[in-house]
């Protein structure tokens, strides 16, 4: 059985940080020991908040 996870997160910062400085998004996971334990990231979106 596969289990899909949905995660929604916010990056906090002021408007000057958003425009001047870049963010680095690092996605990490630990895969299992065989070829049936791959990980995948789909549909990553970065949107300007309010």
PDB file with SEQRES, HELIX, SHEET and CRYST1 records, atoms N, CA, C and O in Angstrom:
SEQRES   1 A   50  UNK UNK UNK UNK UNK UNK UNK UNK UNK UNK UNK UNK UNK          
SEQRES   2 A   50  UNK UNK UNK UNK UNK UNK UNK UNK UNK UNK UNK UNK UNK          
SEQRES   3 A   50  UNK UNK UNK UNK UNK UNK UNK UNK UNK UNK UNK UNK UNK          
SEQRES   4 A   50  UNK UNK UNK UNK UNK UNK UNK UNK UNK UNK UNK                  
HELIX    1 AA1 UNK A   15  UNK A   20  1                                   6    
CRYST1    1.000    1.000    1.000  90.00  90.00  90.00 P 1           1          
ATOM      1  N   UNK A   1       0.831  -1.197   0.000  1.00  0.00           N  
ATOM      2  CA  UNK A   1       0.000   0.000   0.000  1.00  0.00           C  
ATOM      3  C   UNK A   1       0.865   1.245   0.000  1.00  0.00           C  
ATOM      4  O   UNK A   1       1.856   1.334   0.724  1.00  0.00           O  
ATOM      5  N   UNK A   2       0.472   2.204  -0.825  1.00  0.00           N  
ATOM      6  CA  UNK A   2       1.155   3.486  -0.854  1.00  0.00           C  
ATOM      7  C   UNK A   2       0.349   4.489  -0.051  1.00  0.00           C  
ATOM      8  O   UNK A   2      -0.881   4.449  -0.045  1.00  0.00           O  
ATOM      9  N   UNK A   3       1.040   5.379   0.621  1.00  0.00           N  
ATOM     10  CA  UNK A   3       0.369   6.427   1.376  1.00  0.00           C  
ATOM     11  C   UNK A   3       0.844   7.776   0.832  1.00  0.00           C  
ATOM     12  O   UNK A   3       2.037   8.077   0.877  1.00  0.00           O  
ATOM     13  N   UNK A   4      -0.081   8.582   0.320  1.00  0.00           N  
ATOM     14  CA  UNK A   4       0.248   9.898  -0.198  1.00  0.00           C  
ATOM     15  C   UNK A   4       0.095  10.912   0.916  1.00  0.00           C  
ATOM     16  O   UNK A   4      -0.880  10.876   1.666  1.00  0.00           O  
ATOM     17  N   UNK A   5       1.048  11.811   1.028  1.00  0.00           N  
ATOM     18  CA  UNK A   5       1.019  12.842   2.049  1.00  0.00           C  
ATOM     19  C   UNK A   5       0.888  14.206   1.385  1.00  0.00           C  
ATOM     20  O   UNK A   5       1.562  14.486   0.394  1.00  0.00           O  
ATOM     21  N   UNK A   6       0.025  15.049   1.929  1.00  0.00           N  
ATOM     22  CA  UNK A   6      -0.136  16.424   1.459  1.00  0.00           C  
ATOM     23  C   UNK A   6       0.382  17.342   2.548  1.00  0.00           C  
ATOM     24  O   UNK A   6      -0.023  17.232   3.705  1.00  0.00           O  
ATOM     25  N   UNK A   7       1.272  18.243   2.183  1.00  0.00           N  
ATOM     26  CA  UNK A   7       1.838  19.169   3.162  1.00  0.00           C  
ATOM     27  C   UNK A   7       1.710  20.588   2.617  1.00  0.00           C  
ATOM     28  O   UNK A   7       2.061  20.854   1.468  1.00  0.00           O  
ATOM     29  N   UNK A   8       1.207  21.491   3.446  1.00  0.00           N  
ATOM     30  CA  UNK A   8       1.108  22.910   3.120  1.00  0.00           C  
ATOM     31  C   UNK A   8       1.911  23.661   4.166  1.00  0.00           C  
ATOM     32  O   UNK A   8       1.670  23.503   5.363  1.00  0.00           O  
ATOM     33  N   UNK A   9       2.863  24.477   3.729  1.00  0.00           N  
ATOM     34  CA  UNK A   9       3.686  25.195   4.699  1.00  0.00           C  
ATOM     35  C   UNK A   9       3.899  26.627   4.246  1.00  0.00           C  
ATOM     36  O   UNK A   9       3.778  26.940   3.062  1.00  0.00           O  
ATOM     37  N   UNK A  10       4.217  27.491   5.194  1.00  0.00           N  
ATOM     38  CA  UNK A  10       4.459  28.906   4.908  1.00  0.00           C  
ATOM     39  C   UNK A  10       5.899  29.258   5.237  1.00  0.00           C  
ATOM     40  O   UNK A  10       6.469  28.761   6.208  1.00  0.00           O  
ATOM     41  N   UNK A  11       6.482  30.125   4.412  1.00  0.00           N  
ATOM     42  CA  UNK A  11       7.792  30.695   4.701  1.00  0.00           C  
ATOM     43  C   UNK A  11       7.561  32.109   5.196  1.00  0.00           C  
ATOM     44  O   UNK A  11       6.944  32.913   4.498  1.00  0.00           O  
ATOM     45  N   UNK A  12       8.043  32.426   6.385  1.00  0.00           N  
ATOM     46  CA  UNK A  12       7.813  33.745   6.964  1.00  0.00           C  
ATOM     47  C   UNK A  12       8.930  34.698   6.563  1.00  0.00           C  
ATOM     48  O   UNK A  12      10.091  34.303   6.463  1.00  0.00           O  
ATOM     49  N   UNK A  13       8.574  35.928   6.341  1.00  0.00           N  
ATOM     50  CA  UNK A  13       9.557  36.950   6.015  1.00  0.00           C  
ATOM     51  C   UNK A  13       8.860  38.230   5.618  1.00  0.00           C  
ATOM     52  O   UNK A  13       7.668  38.231   5.311  1.00  0.00           O  
ATOM     53  N   UNK A  14       9.604  39.321   5.624  1.00  0.00           N  
ATOM     54  CA  UNK A  14       9.003  40.586   5.215  1.00  0.00           C  
ATOM     55  C   UNK A  14       9.183  40.775   3.716  1.00  0.00           C  
ATOM     56  O   UNK A  14       9.850  39.971   3.065  1.00  0.00           O  
ATOM     57  N   UNK A  15       8.599  41.821   3.168  1.00  0.00           N  
ATOM     58  CA  UNK A  15       8.602  42.026   1.715  1.00  0.00           C  
ATOM     59  C   UNK A  15      10.016  42.240   1.184  1.00  0.00           C  
ATOM     60  O   UNK A  15      10.313  41.833   0.061  1.00  0.00           O  
ATOM     61  N   UNK A  16      10.900  42.874   1.972  1.00  0.00           N  
ATOM     62  CA  UNK A  16      12.269  43.089   1.517  1.00  0.00           C  
ATOM     63  C   UNK A  16      13.014  41.767   1.366  1.00  0.00           C  
ATOM     64  O   UNK A  16      13.771  41.593   0.411  1.00  0.00           O  
ATOM     65  N   UNK A  17      12.811  40.844   2.285  1.00  0.00           N  
ATOM     66  CA  UNK A  17      13.441  39.527   2.175  1.00  0.00           C  
ATOM     67  C   UNK A  17      12.957  38.798   0.932  1.00  0.00           C  
ATOM     68  O   UNK A  17      13.746  38.178   0.219  1.00  0.00           O  
ATOM     69  N   UNK A  18      11.673  38.874   0.678  1.00  0.00           N  
ATOM     70  CA  UNK A  18      11.099  38.150  -0.452  1.00  0.00           C  
ATOM     71  C   UNK A  18      11.670  38.651  -1.771  1.00  0.00           C  
ATOM     72  O   UNK A  18      11.949  37.851  -2.664  1.00  0.00           O  
ATOM     73  N   UNK A  19      11.848  39.952  -1.908  1.00  0.00           N  
ATOM     74  CA  UNK A  19      12.312  40.516  -3.172  1.00  0.00           C  
ATOM     75  C   UNK A  19      13.832  40.411  -3.315  1.00  0.00           C  
ATOM     76  O   UNK A  19      14.322  40.062  -4.389  1.00  0.00           O  
ATOM     77  N   UNK A  20      14.581  40.706  -2.260  1.00  0.00           N  
ATOM     78  CA  UNK A  20      16.033  40.821  -2.349  1.00  0.00           C  
ATOM     79  C   UNK A  20      16.736  39.481  -2.166  1.00  0.00           C  
ATOM     80  O   UNK A  20      17.692  39.189  -2.884  1.00  0.00           O  
ATOM     81  N   UNK A  21      16.288  38.673  -1.232  1.00  0.00           N  
ATOM     82  CA  UNK A  21      17.011  37.453  -0.895  1.00  0.00           C  
ATOM     83  C   UNK A  21      16.286  36.225  -1.426  1.00  0.00           C  
ATOM     84  O   UNK A  21      15.059  36.137  -1.378  1.00  0.00           O  
ATOM     85  N   UNK A  22      17.061  35.291  -1.928  1.00  0.00           N  
ATOM     86  CA  UNK A  22      16.482  34.037  -2.431  1.00  0.00           C  
ATOM     87  C   UNK A  22      16.295  33.049  -1.285  1.00  0.00           C  
ATOM     88  O   UNK A  22      17.045  33.049  -0.309  1.00  0.00           O  
ATOM     89  N   UNK A  23      15.283  32.217  -1.430  1.00  0.00           N  
ATOM     90  CA  UNK A  23      15.076  31.114  -0.498  1.00  0.00           C  
ATOM     91  C   UNK A  23      15.658  29.849  -1.106  1.00  0.00           C  
ATOM     92  O   UNK A  23      15.644  29.673  -2.324  1.00  0.00           O  
ATOM     93  N   UNK A  24      16.160  28.983  -0.267  1.00  0.00           N  
ATOM     94  CA  UNK A  24      16.585  27.656  -0.700  1.00  0.00           C  
ATOM     95  C   UNK A  24      15.641  26.652  -0.053  1.00  0.00           C  
ATOM     96  O   UNK A  24      15.566  26.568   1.173  1.00  0.00           O  
ATOM     97  N   UNK A  25      14.934  25.906  -0.854  1.00  0.00           N  
ATOM     98  CA  UNK A  25      14.052  24.865  -0.340  1.00  0.00           C  
ATOM     99  C   UNK A  25      14.795  23.541  -0.415  1.00  0.00           C  
ATOM    100  O   UNK A  25      15.216  23.121  -1.493  1.00  0.00           O  
ATOM    101  N   UNK A  26      14.956  22.891   0.716  1.00  0.00           N  
ATOM    102  CA  UNK A  26      15.646  21.608   0.779  1.00  0.00           C  
ATOM    103  C   UNK A  26      14.633  20.572   1.237  1.00  0.00           C  
ATOM    104  O   UNK A  26      14.093  20.665   2.339  1.00  0.00           O  
ATOM    105  N   UNK A  27      14.380  19.594   0.396  1.00  0.00           N  
ATOM    106  CA  UNK A  27      13.448  18.519   0.714  1.00  0.00           C  
ATOM    107  C   UNK A  27      14.259  17.264   0.989  1.00  0.00           C  
ATOM    108  O   UNK A  27      15.035  16.822   0.142  1.00  0.00           O  
ATOM    109  N   UNK A  28      14.079  16.693   2.166  1.00  0.00           N  
ATOM    110  CA  UNK A  28      14.838  15.508   2.543  1.00  0.00           C  
ATOM    111  C   UNK A  28      13.890  14.408   2.985  1.00  0.00           C  
ATOM    112  O   UNK A  28      12.832  14.672   3.557  1.00  0.00           O  
ATOM    113  N   UNK A  29      14.274  13.202   2.720  1.00  0.00           N  
ATOM    114  CA  UNK A  29      13.542  12.035   3.187  1.00  0.00           C  
ATOM    115  C   UNK A  29      14.527  10.880   3.275  1.00  0.00           C  
ATOM    116  O   UNK A  29      15.611  10.937   2.695  1.00  0.00           O  
ATOM    117  N   UNK A  30      14.160   9.864   3.979  1.00  0.00           N  
ATOM    118  CA  UNK A  30      14.992   8.671   4.091  1.00  0.00           C  
ATOM    119  C   UNK A  30      14.273   7.537   3.385  1.00  0.00           C  
ATOM    120  O   UNK A  30      13.182   7.135   3.789  1.00  0.00           O  
ATOM    121  N   UNK A  31      14.887   7.025   2.335  1.00  0.00           N  
ATOM    122  CA  UNK A  31      14.310   5.902   1.595  1.00  0.00           C  
ATOM    123  C   UNK A  31      14.737   4.595   2.256  1.00  0.00           C  
ATOM    124  O   UNK A  31      15.728   4.542   2.984  1.00  0.00           O  
ATOM    125  N   UNK A  32      13.973   3.554   1.987  1.00  0.00           N  
ATOM    126  CA  UNK A  32      14.296   2.241   2.537  1.00  0.00           C  
ATOM    127  C   UNK A  32      15.480   1.599   1.842  1.00  0.00           C  
ATOM    128  O   UNK A  32      16.201   2.255   1.090  1.00  0.00           O  
ATOM    129  N   UNK A  33      15.675   0.324   2.096  1.00  0.00           N  
ATOM    130  CA  UNK A  33      16.873  -0.363   1.627  1.00  0.00           C  
ATOM    131  C   UNK A  33      16.709  -1.077   0.293  1.00  0.00           C  
ATOM    132  O   UNK A  33      17.691  -1.594  -0.239  1.00  0.00           O  
ATOM    133  N   UNK A  34      15.500  -1.125  -0.269  1.00  0.00           N  
ATOM    134  CA  UNK A  34      15.344  -1.837  -1.542  1.00  0.00           C  
ATOM    135  C   UNK A  34      14.761  -0.906  -2.604  1.00  0.00           C  
ATOM    136  O   UNK A  34      14.471   0.257  -2.325  1.00  0.00           O  
ATOM    137  N   UNK A  35      14.592  -1.421  -3.817  1.00  0.00           N  
ATOM    138  CA  UNK A  35      14.133  -0.588  -4.927  1.00  0.00           C  
ATOM    139  C   UNK A  35      12.643  -0.269  -4.876  1.00  0.00           C  
ATOM    140  O   UNK A  35      12.155   0.463  -5.736  1.00  0.00           O  
ATOM    141  N   UNK A  36      11.913  -0.786  -3.910  1.00  0.00           N  
ATOM    142  CA  UNK A  36      10.488  -0.481  -3.763  1.00  0.00           C  
ATOM    143  C   UNK A  36      10.247   0.646  -2.766  1.00  0.00           C  
ATOM    144  O   UNK A  36       9.102   0.916  -2.404  1.00  0.00           O  
ATOM    145  N   UNK A  37      11.294   1.294  -2.326  1.00  0.00           N  
ATOM    146  CA  UNK A  37      11.154   2.320  -1.290  1.00  0.00           C  
ATOM    147  C   UNK A  37      11.592   3.698  -1.785  1.00  0.00           C  
ATOM    148  O   UNK A  37      12.146   4.488  -1.021  1.00  0.00           O  
ATOM    149  N   UNK A  38      11.347   3.982  -3.054  1.00  0.00           N  
ATOM    150  CA  UNK A  38      11.695   5.286  -3.612  1.00  0.00           C  
ATOM    151  C   UNK A  38      10.792   6.376  -3.048  1.00  0.00           C  
ATOM    152  O   UNK A  38       9.708   6.103  -2.532  1.00  0.00           O  
ATOM    153  N   UNK A  39      11.254   7.596  -3.156  1.00  0.00           N  
ATOM    154  CA  UNK A  39      10.440   8.751  -2.781  1.00  0.00           C  
ATOM    155  C   UNK A  39      10.219   9.600  -4.026  1.00  0.00           C  
ATOM    156  O   UNK A  39      10.967   9.497  -4.998  1.00  0.00           O  
ATOM    157  N   UNK A  40       9.191  10.437  -3.990  1.00  0.00           N  
ATOM    158  CA  UNK A  40       8.863  11.271  -5.131  1.00  0.00           C  
ATOM    159  C   UNK A  40       8.217  12.558  -4.633  1.00  0.00           C  
ATOM    160  O   UNK A  40       7.459  12.543  -3.664  1.00  0.00           O  
ATOM    161  N   UNK A  41       8.516  13.662  -5.294  1.00  0.00           N  
ATOM    162  CA  UNK A  41       7.890  14.945  -4.983  1.00  0.00           C  
ATOM    163  C   UNK A  41       7.183  15.413  -6.242  1.00  0.00           C  
ATOM    164  O   UNK A  41       7.813  15.574  -7.287  1.00  0.00           O  
ATOM    165  N   UNK A  42       5.883  15.630  -6.150  1.00  0.00           N  
ATOM    166  CA  UNK A  42       5.075  16.079  -7.282  1.00  0.00           C  
ATOM    167  C   UNK A  42       4.421  17.415  -6.950  1.00  0.00           C  
ATOM    168  O   UNK A  42       4.137  17.715  -5.791  1.00  0.00           O  
ATOM    169  N   UNK A  43       4.192  18.194  -7.974  1.00  0.00           N  
ATOM    170  CA  UNK A  43       3.358  19.402  -7.886  1.00  0.00           C  
ATOM    171  C   UNK A  43       3.812  20.361  -6.788  1.00  0.00           C  
ATOM    172  O   UNK A  43       3.033  20.715  -5.903  1.00  0.00           O  
ATOM    173  N   UNK A  44       5.046  20.767  -6.850  1.00  0.00           N  
ATOM    174  CA  UNK A  44       5.580  21.752  -5.918  1.00  0.00           C  
ATOM    175  C   UNK A  44       5.256  23.142  -6.457  1.00  0.00           C  
ATOM    176  O   UNK A  44       5.566  23.447  -7.608  1.00  0.00           O  
ATOM    177  N   UNK A  45       4.636  23.986  -5.637  1.00  0.00           N  
ATOM    178  CA  UNK A  45       4.272  25.340  -6.059  1.00  0.00           C  
ATOM    179  C   UNK A  45       4.745  26.341  -5.015  1.00  0.00           C  
ATOM    180  O   UNK A  45       4.666  26.087  -3.813  1.00  0.00           O  
ATOM    181  N   UNK A  46       5.234  27.472  -5.485  1.00  0.00           N  
ATOM    182  CA  UNK A  46       5.627  28.568  -4.600  1.00  0.00           C  
ATOM    183  C   UNK A  46       4.790  29.776  -4.999  1.00  0.00           C  
ATOM    184  O   UNK A  46       4.865  30.246  -6.135  1.00  0.00           O  
ATOM    185  N   UNK A  47       3.994  30.274  -4.062  1.00  0.00           N  
ATOM    186  CA  UNK A  47       3.076  31.382  -4.328  1.00  0.00           C  
ATOM    187  C   UNK A  47       3.366  32.536  -3.390  1.00  0.00           C  
ATOM    188  O   UNK A  47       3.775  32.329  -2.247  1.00  0.00           O  
ATOM    189  N   UNK A  48       3.154  33.751  -3.871  1.00  0.00           N  
ATOM    190  CA  UNK A  48       3.297  34.927  -3.025  1.00  0.00           C  
ATOM    191  C   UNK A  48       2.108  35.000  -2.082  1.00  0.00           C  
ATOM    192  O   UNK A  48       0.958  34.929  -2.515  1.00  0.00           O  
ATOM    193  N   UNK A  49       2.385  35.139  -0.807  1.00  0.00           N  
ATOM    194  CA  UNK A  49       1.321  35.203   0.185  1.00  0.00           C  
ATOM    195  C   UNK A  49       0.862  36.627   0.425  1.00  0.00           C  
ATOM    196  O   UNK A  49       1.257  37.556  -0.279  1.00  0.00           O  
ATOM    197  N   UNK A  50       0.018  36.778   1.435  1.00  0.00           N  
ATOM    198  CA  UNK A  50      -0.476  38.114   1.760  1.00  0.00           C  
ATOM    199  C   UNK A  50      -0.033  38.510   3.146  1.00  0.00           C  
ATOM    200  O   UNK A  50      -0.350  39.608   3.605  1.00  0.00           O  
TER     201      UNK A  50                                                      
END                                                                             
